[in-house]
Amino acid sequence: MQEILLRGKPIKKVSGVIFDKDGTLVNREEYLIAIARLRVKEAENIFRDSNYHANDISSLRKMLYNSYGLDQNNINPNGLIAIASERDNLISTATIFSIFGETWANSLKMATNVFEKTLEEISKSTIKSKSGSLLPGFKNLIKDSQIKKIKLAIISNDSNEGIREFLKYNQLENQFLFYWSSDNQPAKPDPNAVIELCKSMGLSPSECALISDADTDMRMAHDAGISLAIGYTAGWKEPPLLYEHDQLISHWNELGFH
């Protein structure tokens, strides 16, 4: 086991570190804003095609913006689209459709159509890769962890394909040999997701730290028996409000290993 250093001072001995991905390793704000706006646009189109009144379409827009945590230029880092899985986002969207009187079966069908059309549109756009580039200082931390033989893992609400694409894009396939996605069961924020990921790493949760930009992740970590939960706040234009952390950082150069 090696000491994690926080601003040069040892705080905990660990053998592994588990990282959240979006908002922790990369800033995907531009991509998420584009996704949210396209979902709202497609939902409005469905309502127009279904002959909903203009007032209903306006109400739908406001409800979806609030649900997704979206305003004109920013995403709420504590909101639905920033933290929750795609399935959770789909269910939330379907729930809003049902408020307007649609049956649940039809609401799910409509939401699924919205998400599928959004993916088609985003694939045609000129937006930067959804994988995203690493946030400042993280590559140096990776190098340090490799020297100290710390096992690294990712736990994310992204899919297996999305995580693999991220690792390939940032040339991290040899550094991150373990990951847990929304395709795995149980998915986060179930504490058993962390427990199973640790098993795959050959470690117990008490031998690991977890670093994330979300309270749901750090609460999950504590419930799973993780020894150290570190909050990270620099992955968004508007820093997330965090309360469940043991320690808090705003730049990757604040951490090291000894």
C-alpha positions in Angstrom: 0.0 0.0 0.0 1.1 3.5 -0.7 0.3 6.9 0.9 -1.9 9.3 -0.9 -0.5 12.8 -0.5 -2.8 15.8 -0.2 -0.9 19.0 -0.9 2.3 17.1 0.1 0.9 15.6 3.4 0.0 11.9 3.7 -3.6 11.2 4.4 -4.3 7.5 3.7 -2.6 4.3 2.6 -4.2 2.7 -0.4 -3.5 0.0 -3.1 -6.1 1.2 -5.6 -8.0 4.4 -6.7 -11.4 4.4 -8.4 -12.3 7.5 -10.4 -15.6 8.8 -11.7 -15.2 9.9 -15.3 -17.4 12.8 -16.5 -16.8 16.0 -14.5 -13.9 14.3 -12.7 -11.4 13.2 -15.4 -12.9 15.3 -18.2 -15.2 18.3 -18.7 -18.1 17.2 -21.0 -20.2 20.3 -20.4 -20.4 21.3 -24.1 -21.4 17.8 -25.1 -24.0 17.4 -22.3 -25.5 20.9 -23.1 -25.8 19.9 -26.8 -27.5 16.6 -25.8 -29.9 18.2 -23.4 -30.9 20.9 -26.0 -31.4 18.3 -28.7 -33.6 16.2 -26.4 -35.8 19.2 -25.6 -36.0 20.1 -29.3 -37.0 16.5 -30.3 -39.6 16.4 -27.5 -41.1 19.6 -28.7 -41.3 18.2 -32.2 -43.2 15.1 -31.0 -45.7 17.3 -29.1 -46.2 19.5 -32.3 -46.8 16.4 -34.3 -49.3 15.2 -31.7 -51.2 18.5 -32.0 -50.4 19.8 -28.5 -51.3 23.4 -27.8 -48.4 26.0 -27.9 -48.8 26.6 -24.2 -48.3 22.9 -23.5 -45.2 22.9 -25.6 -43.9 25.9 -23.7 -44.6 24.1 -20.4 -42.9 21.0 -21.7 -39.8 23.0 -22.6 -39.6 24.5 -19.1 -40.1 21.2 -17.3 -37.5 19.4 -19.4 -35.0 22.2 -18.9 -35.6 22.1 -15.1 -35.4 18.3 -15.0 -32.2 18.1 -16.9 -30.6 20.9 -14.9 -30.2 23.1 -18.0 -30.3 26.8 -18.4 -29.4 28.9 -21.5 -25.7 28.4 -21.2 -24.9 25.9 -18.4 -25.6 22.5 -16.9 -26.2 22.2 -13.2 -23.3 19.9 -12.1 -25.6 18.5 -9.3 -28.4 17.9 -11.8 -29.9 14.9 -13.6 -28.1 15.0 -16.9 -24.7 15.7 -15.2 -24.9 12.8 -12.7 -27.6 10.2 -13.6 -27.5 7.4 -16.0 -29.0 7.5 -19.5 -31.8 5.2 -18.3 -32.6 7.5 -15.4 -32.7 10.4 -17.8 -35.0 8.5 -20.1 -37.4 7.6 -17.2 -37.4 11.3 -16.1 -38.3 12.4 -19.6 -41.0 9.8 -19.9 -42.4 10.9 -16.5 -42.8 14.5 -17.8 -44.6 13.2 -20.9 -47.0 11.3 -18.6 -47.8 14.5 -16.7 -49.4 15.8 -19.9 -51.8 12.8 -19.9 -49.9 10.3 -22.0 -50.1 6.6 -20.9 -46.9 5.2 -19.4 -46.4 2.9 -22.3 -46.7 5.8 -24.8 -44.5 8.0 -22.6 -41.7 5.5 -22.7 -42.1 5.1 -26.4 -42.0 8.9 -26.9 -38.9 9.3 -24.6 -37.1 6.4 -26.4 -37.8 8.1 -29.8 -36.5 11.4 -28.4 -33.2 9.8 -27.2 -32.7 7.8 -30.5 -33.3 10.9 -32.7 -30.9 12.9 -30.4 -28.1 10.4 -30.9 -28.7 10.6 -34.7 -28.4 14.4 -34.6 -25.4 14.6 -32.3 -23.5 12.2 -34.5 -23.9 14.6 -37.4 -22.8 17.6 -35.4 -19.4 19.3 -35.3 -19.2 19.2 -31.5 -16.0 17.9 -30.0 -15.6 14.3 -29.2 -17.8 13.2 -26.4 -14.8 11.4 -24.9 -13.2 14.7 -23.9 -9.6 15.5 -23.1 -8.2 15.0 -19.6 -8.4 17.8 -17.1 -5.1 19.6 -16.2 -2.7 17.7 -14.0 -4.3 14.3 -14.3 -1.6 12.8 -16.6 1.1 13.6 -14.0 -1.0 11.9 -11.3 -1.3 8.8 -13.6 2.5 8.7 -14.1 3.0 8.9 -10.3 0.5 6.1 -9.6 2.2 3.9 -12.2 5.6 4.3 -10.5 4.0 3.4 -7.1 2.1 0.5 -8.7 -1.3 1.8 -7.6 -4.2 0.0 -9.4 -6.6 2.4 -11.2 -10.2 1.9 -12.1 -13.2 3.9 -13.5 -16.7 3.7 -12.3 -19.2 5.6 -14.5 -22.8 5.9 -15.7 -21.4 5.8 -19.2 -21.6 2.5 -21.2 -18.7 0.0 -21.6 -18.3 1.4 -25.2 -18.2 5.0 -23.9 -15.5 4.1 -21.3 -13.4 2.2 -23.8 -13.7 5.1 -26.3 -12.6 7.5 -23.6 -9.6 5.3 -22.6 -8.5 4.9 -26.3 -9.0 8.7 -27.0 -6.7 9.6 -24.1 -4.3 6.6 -24.5 -5.1 5.2 -21.1 -5.9 1.7 -22.0 -2.8 0.3 -20.3 -3.2 2.3 -17.2 -6.9 1.6 -16.5 -7.4 -2.2 -16.6 -10.6 -2.1 -14.6 -13.9 -0.3 -15.0 -17.6 -0.5 -14.1 -20.2 1.0 -16.4 -24.0 1.4 -16.7 -23.9 -1.9 -18.6 -22.8 -3.7 -15.5 -25.2 -4.8 -12.8 -25.7 -3.4 -10.3 -24.8 0.0 -11.7 -23.8 3.0 -9.6 -24.9 4.4 -7.2 -25.5 1.0 -5.7 -22.6 0.3 -3.2 -22.4 -3.2 -4.6 -21.1 -1.8 -7.8 -18.1 -0.6 -5.9 -17.7 -3.8 -4.1 -17.8 -5.9 -7.3 -15.3 -3.5 -9.0 -12.9 -3.8 -6.1 -13.2 -7.6 -6.4 -12.2 -7.4 -10.0 -9.2 -5.4 -8.9 -8.2 -8.0 -6.4 -8.7 -5.5 -3.6 -11.1 -4.9 -0.7 -12.9 -1.5 -0.6 -10.9 -0.6 2.5 -7.8 -0.7 0.4 -9.1 1.8 -2.1 -9.9 5.5 -2.5 -12.7 6.9 -4.7 -12.6 10.3 -6.3 -15.7 12.0 -7.8 -17.5 15.2 -8.5 -20.8 13.9 -7.1 -22.2 13.3 -3.6 -24.1 10.2 -4.8 -20.7 8.6 -5.7 -19.1 9.5 -2.4 -22.1 8.3 -0.4 -21.9 5.1 -2.4 -18.2 4.8 -1.6 -18.7 5.2 2.1 -21.6 2.6 2.1 -19.3 0.2 0.2 -16.6 0.5 2.8 -14.2 2.6 0.7 -11.5 4.1 3.0 -11.3 7.6 1.5 -13.7 9.6 -0.6 -12.3 12.7 -2.3 -14.4 15.3 -3.9 -13.2 17.0 -7.1 -14.7 20.4 -8.1 -12.8 21.6 -11.2 -14.7 19.6 -13.9 -17.4 22.2 -14.4 -17.7 25.9 -15.1 -19.9 26.1 -12.0 -18.3 24.0 -9.2 -20.6 21.3 -7.8 -21.7 21.6 -4.2 -20.3 18.6 -2.3 -20.9 17.5 1.2 -20.1 13.7 1.4 -16.4 13.9 0.9 -13.6 13.2 3.3 -11.2 15.5 1.5 -11.8 18.1 -1.3 -9.6 19.1 -4.2 -9.9 21.6 -7.1 -6.8 20.6 -9.1 -5.1 17.2 -9.8 -1.7 18.6 -8.8 -3.0 18.6 -5.2 -2.7 14.8 -5.1 0.3 12.5 -5.2 1.6 9.2 -3.9 4.5 8.3 -1.7 
